[in-house]
């Protein structure tokens, strides 16, 4: 195994060159890049930028563990919208493959193209309100919508398979893949060898799944990990060791199932985190502070100590 870091808490919006160097300078061996939308894929990730990024990555001796981009319409009831989202994914796969990423990741979709902050409340607001519920209409054909989503994900998996890279789905509260059973169901329905899971316990733990239990059930389907701690009620992303997740049993489970990939630290709710210039969550902060970097390094060192106790070899 090796420890990496997600780029966006260091630098929310591109350009990402300085953040890559900052991640390397703080002892991480891998990192992830992201394109928040199709416009970023086309405007930032040009041929020249990709060439430059590959040069920076090689120069810093890092591994690009995952390229992340989430099409918003894979579950949309309109077939045209779903096809547009598949095209978005095709472009993300092209960019990720050109960057040298072995895995292209997306977050799972809500049904019918619904969104957090619109039809669904953000889970981080749960402790702050008396009534917590989703504002969705009745009379929808959920069975057909799920079948449409499965078909769209299968098309995306085929694109990755043809490109020689893996595809991962990241569970997220309230979405079609919100927990371990949702992930297993989608994997079975899509039935494509390119598809796996980006396991993120800060998303599955607050909906009732214990991380070690999830890992034993998902096994080799886990291709990549995001790690952060939380309160078991919301999906806040704290430093490992600062919340309720049992990291020792989680790491032991990863060892037991033979996971030998990247554990990427993704802290989105700690002091000094980058939030971008136009954030609606927290304070605008285009670039992470030194305090944030210290928190991220402390999280890595905490997990490294546990790995040493358990007997997990690290690159």
Secondary structure, 3 states (H helix, E strand, C coil): CEEEEECCCCECCCCCHHHHHHHHHCCCCEEEEECCCHHHHHHCCCHHHHHHHHHHHHHHCCEEEEEECCCCCCCCCCHHHHHHHHHHHHHHHHHHHHHCCCEEEEECCCHHHCCECCCECCHHHHHHCCCCCCCCCCCCCHHHHHHHHHHHHHHHHHHHHHHCCEEEEECCCCCCCCCHHHHHHHHHHHCCCCEEEEEEHHHHHHHCCCHHHHHHHHHHHEEEEEECECCCCCCCCECCCCCCCCHHHHHHHHHHCCCCCEEEECCCCCCCCCCECCCCCCCCECECCHHHHHHHHHHHHHHHHHHHHHCCCCC
